[in-house]
Amino acid sequence: MSIKIIEWQDADREGLRELYLQFPYPPYFGSPIVNDRLQAYRFRCVQRAAEASPGALLAAVNEGRLFCAAQLRRTAHISDHFGIEVANIANEAFACDNAAGNTLVFIELIRSLRERAAKGGVAFITATAASQAHQWIRALEENGFRYADGFRHVTASIEEDYSTFLRNDLVMRDPVESDFHEIAYSYAHMPFPNHLLYEPEFDKGKVISLYVKRYREVHAGLGKVFVAEWEGQFAGALNGIIDHDIKCELGIAVNHLSQGLIVHPRAAGKGVALALIACRNPWYREHGLKYGYFGSNMNNLPMIRGLEKMQTRHAGIEISMIVCLKDRLS
């Protein structure tokens, strides 16, 4: 083998385009949302990222063939919030023909990204991968990444009628200021998935404040926050967000991949989560969505079963991985 790691800009442009357009695990993978236009859009986004951050994107070539490419991207909202440098492996695309030599090439690319991260003072690198991408996952493991979390994606037509999941004892309304305090309380007293919670450097209270900040951003104009009230008290909240960039550039309405759903402990087990999703569906329909793309943490069996009751269809399982590059912080 003759593996070479090169700058993204130095790779064959047509080879890169083909690699990205044929990549089977882009954002929204496993759903009818993915089409040629969305794939081409993603490639343009990666091109812009490469132009904006020279040296952050690398590609791997073996025997003259382009096998994979990816970016080491600073996770600004986490790094700035915690004062700990965190980066993620982003904008990746890799060969998925399961050829025997793929893993060795992938290992070298990820090793190079890890080395750049270490030189840049990064403490943690995170990555996500479709569970089917076993060769890419093996390459992450060989570079010290370990399993952190799992998420099951599902998809459903926005034309689905979810009215049966609405409840007469729940009032759906817009948020008020006190709701954000209730959201923080809910996250503090209900289990919620975030792999940073397993790392001692990341305080749970500060993790929760990031979630609350997200709800505030959505309410301020990023989208719409749906609030459920039960017996006159806050019962849960759900974000609805349209991906602004995709809508502007392609004229296609898709929900943002980062949403947010929380149920207050006083209302646990009362169907609040499904009622909130049912309430959000007409809003998505009004904004031109054809399919929703959402899901649940792999450990949240009640939510997985609930989404199955809503006739959602399996899109794929995505796993999160993490590696610590520094000695444990005091």
DOZAMAR-632164 format. One line per 4 residues: number of its first residue (from 1); for each residue x, y, z of C-alpha. Coordinates in steps of 0.001 Angstrom, whole numbers, plus 500000, padded with zeros to 6 digits. Layout:
! residues N
NUM) X:Y:Z | ... .
//
This chain:
! residues 330
1) 500000:500000:500000 | 501070:503575:499353 | 498889:505730:501586 | 499253:509497:501366 .
5) 497502:512099:503476 | 497048:515313:501536 | 495346:518643:501999 | 491717:518631:500846 .
9) 492485:521426:498360 | 495207:519285:496746 | 492930:516316:496108 | 491378:515698:492713 .
13) 488255:517862:492674 | 486194:515506:490555 | 487240:512590:492749 | 486144:514499:495839 .
17) 482825:515382:494254 | 482164:511765:493369 | 483145:510602:496856 | 480726:513012:498524 .
21) 477850:512605:496101 | 477965:508816:496430 | 478473:508772:500203 | 475563:506761:501677 .
25) 475605:508274:505198 | 475200:512046:504812 | 473021:514084:507199 | 469451:512740:507048 .
29) 470760:509350:505892 | 468210:506595:505547 | 465334:508938:504744 | 463527:510158:501589 .
33) 464894:513629:502354 | 468261:512713:500818 | 468418:513320:497075 | 470969:514433:494491 .
37) 470331:518109:495201 | 470920:517692:498928 | 474084:515681:498303 | 475402:518333:495898 .
41) 474537:521018:498447 | 476527:519195:501129 | 479544:519020:498816 | 479332:522772:498217 .
45) 479201:523304:501983 | 482339:521211:502430 | 484065:523169:499666 | 483226:526407:501456 .
49) 484488:524969:504756 | 487775:524023:503077 | 488170:527533:501681 | 487333:529134:505025 .
53) 489650:526902:507088 | 492729:525922:505054 | 494470:522940:506599 | 491438:521762:508551 .
57) 490302:519286:505897 | 492414:516337:504801 | 492034:513552:502260 | 493626:510102:501999 .
61) 494861:508571:498759 | 496132:505037:498198 | 497625:503854:494926 | 496296:506961:493236 .
65) 492700:506441:494411 | 490885:508815:496756 | 489460:506820:499679 | 488251:509319:502265 .
69) 488212:512914:503420 | 487223:514711:506630 | 487557:517903:508627 | 488830:518596:512124 .
73) 486351:521268:513255 | 486385:523176:516527 | 483157:522676:518481 | 482847:526329:519363 .
77) 479701:526303:521521 | 481149:523611:523803 | 484740:524895:523845 | 483689:528450:524654 .
81) 481119:527393:527253 | 483389:525069:529229 | 486787:526596:528524 | 487950:523191:527268 .
85) 489032:522788:523663 | 486749:520289:521933 | 486771:519441:518242 | 484845:517000:516127 .
89) 485500:515013:512985 | 483076:516577:510532 | 482198:516719:506837 | 483475:513191:506368 .
93) 483017:510976:503325 | 484636:507609:502749 | 484528:504604:500473 | 481814:502150:501483 .
97) 482610:499205:499211 | 483984:497184:502171 | 487256:496504:500382 | 489803:494880:502674 .
101) 492267:497776:502547 | 489828:500554:503395 | 490328:500432:507146 | 494086:500986:506936 .
105) 493562:504109:504839 | 490868:505395:507186 | 493181:504816:510176 | 495861:507010:508641 .
109) 493466:509857:507899 | 492030:509864:511408 | 495516:509584:512897 | 496554:512697:510970 .
113) 493491:514593:512179 | 494200:513477:515741 | 497817:514656:515484 | 496694:518074:514264 .
117) 494225:518278:517124 | 496921:517444:519684 | 499237:520105:518244 | 496396:522604:518422 .
121) 495762:522009:522112 | 492504:520098:521672 | 491497:518111:524762 | 488655:516033:523301 .
125) 487642:514923:519818 | 484166:513619:519138 | 482853:511792:516100 | 479605:510260:514887 .
129) 479099:507428:512430 | 476313:505328:511029 | 476400:501959:512763 | 476751:500204:509396 .
133) 480044:501996:508693 | 482080:499374:510536 | 485377:500103:508774 | 485244:503793:509660 .
137) 484274:502922:513234 | 487163:500458:513440 | 489529:503211:512300 | 488200:505484:515042 .
141) 488722:502715:517603 | 492286:502142:516421 | 492914:505824:517106 | 491646:505608:520679 .
145) 488012:506628:520217 | 485501:504821:522390 | 481730:504442:522276 | 479918:507332:523918 .
149) 476266:507197:522890 | 473785:505859:520359 | 470817:507411:518591 | 468073:505832:516505 .
153) 466883:508007:513630 | 463380:507667:512242 | 461470:509402:509469 | 457807:510048:508771 .
157) 455637:511877:506302 | 454415:515212:507611 | 451008:514285:506229 | 450599:511716:508995 .
161) 447605:512463:511222 | 448797:512496:514829 | 445650:514010:516314 | 444980:510853:518349 .
165) 448144:511586:520358 | 446852:514948:521525 | 445352:514849:525023 | 442388:516712:526459 .
169) 444188:517186:529780 | 447159:518926:528139 | 447187:522566:527085 | 449586:523457:524266 .
173) 450909:527003:524327 | 453847:529298:523603 | 456577:529590:526235 | 456760:532177:529007 .
177) 459863:533167:530958 | 459190:530784:533854 | 459201:527854:531426 | 462945:528168:530900 .
181) 463504:527651:534626 | 461194:524626:534444 | 463192:523302:531500 | 466403:523580:533524 .
185) 464739:521812:536479 | 463501:519047:534169 | 466944:518386:532741 | 468381:518352:536268 .
189) 465856:515757:537504 | 465188:513586:534443 | 467689:511332:532661 | 468788:512770:529343 .
193) 471413:511624:526859 | 474640:513570:526533 | 477949:511765:526325 | 479760:514727:527902 .
197) 478128:513776:531198 | 480402:510736:531361 | 483513:512927:531262 | 484440:514508:534634 .
201) 485623:517717:532968 | 482070:518676:531963 | 479880:519858:534826 | 476263:518695:534548 .
205) 474915:522096:535494 | 476815:523735:532654 | 475652:521028:530238 | 472062:521768:531265 .
209) 472571:525495:530741 | 473548:524764:527126 | 470209:523040:526580 | 468308:525931:528141 .
213) 470242:528355:525948 | 469143:526374:522900 | 465464:526690:523845 | 465940:530423:524324 .
217) 467605:530743:520899 | 464753:528887:519248 | 462166:531053:521005 | 464085:534201:520013 .
221) 463588:533473:516322 | 465443:530326:515311 | 462186:528371:515216 | 459294:527688:517564 .
225) 459140:526252:521081 | 456070:524151:521855 | 455112:523940:525529 | 452704:521472:527142 .
229) 450891:522357:530351 | 449257:519772:532640 | 446969:520738:535503 | 448072:524339:535177 .
233) 451770:523543:535396 | 454642:523140:532925 | 454774:519558:531610 | 457314:519600:528789 .
237) 458808:521466:525847 | 459800:520664:522277 | 461740:522684:519707 | 460737:523009:516080 .
241) 463475:524271:513757 | 463651:524554:509965 | 467177:524392:508523 | 467520:527986:507330 .
245) 470543:527451:505074 | 469016:524555:503151 | 465736:526439:502767 | 467476:529536:501411 .
249) 469827:527767:499016 | 467671:524892:497774 | 464151:525974:498575 | 463693:522665:500402 .
253) 462187:522622:503880 | 463752:520116:506265 | 463853:520133:510039 | 467163:520955:511680 .
257) 469034:517910:512967 | 469509:519468:516399 | 466115:519769:518056 | 465296:519309:521755 .
261) 462612:517555:523810 | 462201:517434:527568 | 459397:516256:529884 | 459035:517501:533453 .
265) 459189:514715:536094 | 455692:515663:537303 | 454318:514658:533886 | 456460:511623:533098 .
269) 454544:508719:531578 | 451511:510827:530624 | 452084:510949:526863 | 453495:514458:526887 .
273) 456359:513762:524457 | 454120:512274:521763 | 451529:515001:522261 | 454191:517651:521694 .
277) 455335:515941:518495 | 451715:515759:517343 | 451286:519457:518073 | 454432:520357:516127 .
281) 453483:518393:513001 | 450989:520939:511563 | 453586:523704:512065 | 456087:521720:510031 .
285) 453421:521148:507389 | 452700:524882:507204 | 456389:525518:506549 | 456521:523126:503608 .
289) 458148:520033:505113 | 457394:516759:503373 | 459175:514441:505802 | 460235:514758:509408 .
293) 463565:513357:510594 | 464012:512780:514309 | 464524:509978:516770 | 465600:508902:520214 .
297) 468570:507879:522271 | 469133:504119:522068 | 468545:503738:525812 | 465170:505479:525773 .
301) 462941:502485:525074 | 459652:504273:525962 | 460405:506966:523373 | 461427:504418:520751 .
305) 458168:502529:521331 | 456228:505784:521262 | 457660:506747:517883 | 456734:503307:516599 .
309) 453144:503967:517705 | 453295:507067:515518 | 454159:504857:512530 | 457594:506379:512048 .
313) 460010:504358:509937 | 463542:503345:510818 | 466202:505451:509081 | 469372:504302:510806 .
317) 471401:504129:513979 | 474127:506673:514613 | 476740:506192:517284 | 478829:508867:518967 .
321) 482461:508309:519906 | 484984:510337:521878 | 488704:510394:522645 | 490554:512377:525311 .
325) 493926:513699:524122 | 495068:515168:527435 | 495834:513847:530871 | 492658:514004:532949 .
329) 492083:517569:534042 | 492039:518429:537726 .
//
